[in-house]
Amino acid sequence: MKAPTPRALRRYAAKCLGLERYLRQPGDGRPRPRIPAGALLWAMLIVRLLREISFHAVEQLVHSGCHALCVAQTFGDDALSYFTERLDPAVTRAALIATLHRAKRNKAFEDSRFIGLAIDGTTAGHSAQRGCEMCRPQRDAKREVIGYAHQMASISVVGAGLSLPFDAEPYGPGDSEYAAGQRMLLRAQKQLGPRFADYLVVDGEYATAPFLHTARQAGIPIVARLKDNLPELSQSVHRRFAATPPTHVYNDGSDRVEVWDADDFAPWETLHWDRVRVLRYRQIKPDKTVVEAQWLTDLPSRRVGSLSLYHLAKSRWEIENQGFNDAKNRYGLEHICHHHPNSILMVWLLLLLALVIERLYRIRYLHRGMHRVLSADQLCRLLWLSLGKPALNTG
């Protein structure tokens, strides 16, 4: 295996993932561009994978004279601000969807019985002053404004051996994570199609009749955390399961998992389901730590057994750990490069695209044959090391 380089990574994205046209024509809305859109776009993607998070860092790297970056022209950080203000988000969203379809056709998920989607929200950018119309006030216990933040909902492929976050939906004043999640779900299912994913997993905030009806309208079964915001169902589940032994007990790796599973609970008044299936689990780890949770679903037991449903529920944590945590701690999700609503959204979407390209390249493409899977840190170091090599040896 040749050492990874930015040039090899771009070739992989263009040829293997079918992104050549997008990398040249990413929806540029500038009326009279002097700098090719492809140069600006690739610079933002590769520099993000080098874990430099600001437009100023992009400017410094492209001005360094390093041909190994595979960026054809130099430019300043103001060019990136102007560029991202005028990029069409729909074009990048379509590129992300097309990449997922290409990955599925190329059997990137072939080792998984179920492909899941997860939706969740997070804060992604803080400022002391309000900088744009999408800034949401942050208040202390006295309800006094102490700053402003940008917030978003995101959706990711989970449960299939690859966590691939592929869309973001901002919410501003008067909006909510819940509403943004609904918009994003309908858009994703329309673009992905009804047969791409087998289930959707969400936290308890989304376990409401309108959202569950939206999921059914989108044609995707849902697994949602059951919490005290549904008191009638929660109390019914507690009364029944507290009085009975576990339905099944499993050894899952080094963990002991006790599950209670029943699919005949009555729906609450506003939920238009015939019945509700509820899974309660108690996960006992080797150090005796106990994790307990309850989940509701419309997946029938004849299709998904108790242990499989347990794993589907646990896959929700991927959007937290491999999604938000990675994006914030390694790739600068919380950094606001340019305080403009469209620019902020485009930086988020391009960060997600960089993650999708990196993970497919690192975990699937480089892993061919007997090659081991590189960690994200190892790939980042190799990309940096390749920048110091003569252009002739860049891949």
C-alpha positions in Angstrom: 0.0 0.0 0.0 1.4 3.4 -1.0 1.4 6.0 1.8 -1.7 8.1 1.9 -1.3 11.6 0.4 -3.7 14.5 -0.3 -3.3 13.8 -4.0 -4.2 10.1 -3.5 -7.2 11.1 -1.3 -8.5 13.5 -3.9 -8.1 10.9 -6.6 -10.1 8.4 -4.5 -12.9 11.0 -3.9 -13.1 11.9 -7.6 -12.9 8.4 -9.1 -13.9 5.8 -6.5 -16.6 7.9 -4.9 -17.7 9.5 -8.1 -17.2 13.1 -6.9 -15.2 14.5 -9.8 -17.9 16.7 -11.1 -18.8 18.0 -7.7 -15.2 18.8 -6.8 -15.1 21.0 -9.9 -18.7 22.4 -9.7 -19.8 22.5 -6.1 -22.7 25.0 -6.6 -20.6 28.2 -6.8 -22.9 31.2 -6.7 -20.2 33.9 -7.3 -21.1 36.0 -10.3 -17.6 36.6 -11.7 -15.2 34.2 -9.9 -11.5 34.7 -10.4 -10.4 31.7 -8.3 -11.7 28.3 -9.5 -14.3 26.8 -7.2 -12.5 23.5 -7.2 -9.4 25.0 -5.7 -11.3 26.7 -2.9 -13.4 23.6 -2.2 -10.6 21.0 -2.1 -8.4 23.3 0.1 -11.2 23.5 2.6 -11.7 19.7 2.6 -8.0 18.6 2.8 -7.0 21.3 5.4 -9.9 20.2 7.6 -8.6 16.6 7.4 -5.2 18.0 8.4 -7.1 19.3 11.5 -6.6 23.0 10.8 -9.9 24.6 11.5 -9.8 28.3 10.4 -9.9 30.0 7.0 -6.6 31.7 8.0 -5.0 28.3 8.4 -6.2 27.4 4.9 -4.6 30.6 3.5 -1.3 29.9 5.2 -1.1 26.4 3.9 -1.9 27.2 0.3 0.6 30.1 0.4 3.3 27.7 1.7 4.1 26.6 -1.8 3.4 22.9 -1.0 2.3 21.3 -4.2 1.5 18.1 -2.4 -1.7 19.7 -1.1 -3.1 19.4 -4.6 -4.4 22.9 -4.5 -3.8 24.6 -7.9 -4.0 28.3 -6.8 -3.3 30.5 -3.8 -5.9 32.8 -2.2 -6.7 34.6 1.0 -9.1 33.8 3.8 -11.5 36.6 2.5 -11.9 34.6 -0.7 -13.2 31.6 1.4 -15.6 33.8 3.3 -17.0 35.2 0.0 -17.1 31.7 -1.5 -18.9 30.0 1.3 -21.5 32.8 1.5 -22.5 32.0 -2.0 -22.2 28.2 -2.2 -25.5 26.3 -2.7 -26.0 23.9 0.2 -28.3 21.6 -1.9 -25.4 20.7 -4.2 -23.2 19.5 -1.3 -26.1 17.7 0.3 -26.7 15.9 -3.0 -23.0 15.0 -3.2 -23.1 13.5 0.3 -26.2 11.5 -0.6 -24.6 10.3 -3.8 -21.5 9.2 -1.8 -23.6 7.1 0.5 -25.4 5.4 -2.4 -22.0 4.7 -4.0 -20.7 3.3 -0.8 -23.7 1.0 -0.4 -23.3 -0.2 -4.1 -19.7 -0.9 -3.4 -20.7 -3.1 -0.4 -19.2 -0.8 2.3 -22.0 -2.0 4.6 -22.0 -5.7 3.6 -21.0 -7.0 7.0 -24.0 -5.5 8.7 -27.5 -7.0 8.8 -29.1 -3.6 9.4 -28.2 -0.1 8.3 -29.5 2.6 10.7 -29.9 6.3 10.7 -29.5 8.5 13.9 -30.7 12.0 14.5 -29.5 14.3 17.3 -28.8 17.9 18.0 -25.8 19.8 19.3 -24.3 23.3 19.9 -21.7 24.1 17.3 -20.2 27.6 17.8 -20.2 30.2 20.6 -19.8 33.9 20.6 -20.0 36.8 23.1 -22.0 39.0 20.7 -24.8 38.2 18.3 -23.2 37.9 14.9 -26.0 36.9 12.6 -29.7 36.0 12.5 -29.1 32.4 13.3 -27.4 33.1 16.7 -29.5 31.8 19.6 -29.2 33.5 23.0 -27.7 31.4 25.8 -29.1 32.2 29.3 -28.0 31.5 32.9 -30.2 30.4 35.8 -31.5 33.9 36.1 -32.6 33.9 32.4 -30.0 36.6 31.6 -28.3 36.4 28.3 -24.6 35.3 28.7 -23.7 34.7 25.1 -24.9 33.3 21.8 -24.5 30.0 20.0 -25.3 28.3 16.8 -27.1 25.0 17.1 -27.8 22.2 14.6 -29.4 18.8 14.2 -27.4 16.2 12.3 -28.2 12.8 10.8 -25.7 10.0 10.4 -25.5 6.4 9.1 -25.0 4.2 12.2 -25.0 0.5 13.1 -23.3 -0.6 9.9 -19.6 -0.6 10.9 -19.2 3.0 9.6 -20.5 6.1 11.2 -21.1 8.6 8.3 -22.7 11.9 9.2 -24.2 13.3 6.1 -26.5 16.3 6.7 -26.9 19.2 9.1 -29.9 21.4 9.7 -29.4 24.7 11.7 -32.0 26.1 13.9 -32.2 29.7 15.0 -34.5 31.9 17.1 -38.0 30.5 17.3 -36.9 27.1 15.9 -35.9 23.9 17.8 -33.9 20.7 17.5 -37.2 18.8 17.2 -38.5 20.8 14.2 -35.1 20.8 12.6 -34.9 17.0 13.0 -38.3 16.5 11.3 -37.2 18.6 8.3 -34.0 16.8 8.0 -35.6 13.3 8.3 -38.1 14.0 5.5 -35.3 15.5 3.3 -33.0 12.5 3.9 -35.6 9.9 3.2 -36.7 11.6 0.0 -33.1 11.7 -1.2 -31.9 8.3 0.1 -35.0 6.4 -0.9 -37.1 4.0 1.1 -34.7 1.0 0.9 -31.4 2.6 2.0 -31.9 2.3 5.8 -33.6 -0.3 8.0 -34.3 1.9 11.0 -34.0 5.3 12.7 -32.8 5.6 16.2 -33.4 8.8 18.3 -33.3 10.0 21.9 -36.3 10.5 24.1 -36.9 14.1 23.0 -38.1 12.8 19.6 -40.4 10.2 21.2 -43.6 12.2 20.4 -46.6 11.2 18.4 -45.9 13.8 15.6 -42.3 12.7 15.1 -43.2 9.0 15.2 -45.9 9.7 12.6 -43.3 11.6 10.5 -41.0 8.6 10.6 -43.8 6.3 9.5 -44.7 8.8 6.8 -41.0 8.6 5.7 -41.3 4.8 5.6 -38.7 4.0 8.2 -39.2 2.0 11.4 -38.1 3.9 14.5 -36.4 3.1 17.8 -36.8 5.8 20.3 -35.6 6.2 23.9 -38.5 5.9 26.4 -38.3 8.4 29.2 -40.6 10.1 31.7 -41.9 12.5 29.0 -44.4 9.6 28.2 -45.7 9.0 31.7 -48.6 6.8 30.8 -46.5 4.3 28.8 -43.6 4.5 31.2 -45.8 3.6 34.2 -47.4 0.8 32.3 -43.9 -0.6 31.4 -42.7 -0.3 34.9 -45.7 -2.1 36.4 -45.3 -5.1 34.0 -41.5 -5.5 33.8 -40.9 -4.9 37.5 -43.0 -7.9 38.3 -41.5 -10.3 35.8 -38.0 -11.9 35.3 -36.1 -10.9 32.1 -37.4 -12.2 28.8 -33.9 -13.2 27.8 -30.4 -13.1 29.2 -27.4 -12.8 26.8 -23.7 -12.7 27.0 -22.7 -9.9 24.6 -18.9 -9.9 24.5 -17.8 -9.4 28.1 -21.1 -7.9 29.1 -24.1 -9.7 30.6 -27.4 -8.3 29.1 -30.8 -8.8 30.6 -33.7 -7.8 28.5 -37.5 -7.4 28.9 -39.3 -7.3 25.6 -43.0 -7.1 24.9 -44.8 -5.9 21.8 -48.4 -5.5 23.1 -48.4 -2.2 25.0 -51.3 0.2 24.2 -50.3 3.4 22.4 -51.0 6.7 24.2 -54.0 8.7 23.0 -52.3 10.8 20.3 -50.2 8.0 18.8 -51.8 6.3 15.8 -50.2 2.9 16.2 -52.0 -0.3 16.9 -49.5 -1.4 19.5 -46.1 -0.4 20.9 -43.2 -2.7 21.4 -41.0 -1.8 24.4 -37.5 -3.2 25.2 -35.9 -2.7 28.6 -32.3 -3.7 29.1 -29.9 -4.0 32.0 -26.3 -4.1 30.8 -23.9 -5.4 33.4 -20.2 -4.7 32.6 -17.2 -6.7 33.9 -16.5 -4.0 36.5 -20.1 -4.4 37.8 -21.3 -1.1 36.3 -24.9 -1.3 35.4 -26.5 0.6 32.5 -30.3 0.5 32.1 -32.6 2.0 29.5 -36.0 1.6 27.9 -36.8 1.9 24.2 -40.0 1.9 22.2 -40.3 0.8 18.6 -42.7 -0.2 15.8 -40.3 -3.0 14.6 -42.0 -6.3 15.0 -40.3 -9.1 17.0 -40.6 -11.5 14.1 -38.3 -9.2 12.1 -35.9 -8.1 14.8 -35.1 -10.2 17.9 -34.4 -8.8 21.4 -30.6 -8.9 21.2 -30.6 -7.3 17.7 -33.0 -4.6 18.9 -30.7 -4.0 21.9 -27.8 -3.4 19.4 -30.0 -1.1 17.3 -30.8 1.0 20.3 -27.1 1.2 21.4 -26.1 2.4 17.9 -27.6 5.8 18.8 -24.4 6.6 20.7 -22.4 6.6 17.4 -23.8 10.0 16.4 -22.5 11.3 19.8 -19.1 9.6 19.9 -18.1 9.2 16.2 -20.2 12.2 15.1 -20.2 15.2 17.4 -17.3 14.3 19.7 -15.0 13.6 16.8 -16.1 16.6 14.9 -15.6 18.9 17.8 -12.5 17.5 19.4 -10.6 16.8 16.2 -12.0 18.8 13.3 -13.2 22.1 14.8 -16.9 21.8 14.5 -17.4 24.5 17.2 -15.2 27.0 15.5 -17.0 29.7 13.5 -14.9 30.5 10.5 -17.1 33.3 9.1 -20.2 34.7 10.9 -22.7 34.4 8.1 -25.7 31.9 8.1 -24.9 30.3 4.7 -21.2 30.2 5.4 -21.6 28.5 8.7 -24.0 25.9 7.2 -21.5 25.2 4.3 -18.6 24.8 6.7 -20.6 22.3 8.6 -21.6 20.4 5.5 -18.1 20.4 4.1 -16.8 19.1 7.4 -19.2 16.2 7.2 -18.2 15.5 3.6 -14.5 15.5 4.7 -15.4 13.0 7.4 -17.3 10.7 5.0 -14.5 10.7 2.5 -11.8 10.1 5.2 -13.7 7.2 6.8 -14.5 5.5 3.6 -10.9 5.9 2.4 -9.3 4.9 5.7 -11.6 2.1 6.8 -12.7 0.5 3.5 -10.3 1.6 0.7 -7.0 1.4 2.5 -8.1 -1.8 4.4 -8.2 -3.9 1.2 -6.4 -7.2 1.3 -4.4 -7.7 4.4 -3.8 -4.0 5.2 -4.8 -3.0 8.7 -7.2 -0.2 9.4 -5.4 3.1 10.1 -6.8 5.2 13.0 -7.9 8.7 12.2 -4.8 10.0 14.1 -2.5 7.8 12.0 -4.0 9.0 8.7 -3.7 12.6 9.8 0.0 12.2 10.6 0.7 10.4 7.3 -1.0 13.2 5.4 1.1 15.8 7.2 4.3 13.8 6.6 3.5 13.5 2.9 3.5 17.3 2.6 7.3 17.3 3.1 8.0 14.9 0.3 9.0 16.0 -3.2 6.0 16.4 -5.5 7.2 13.4 -7.6 6.5 11.0 -4.6 3.1 12.3 -3.5 1.1 9.4 -4.7 
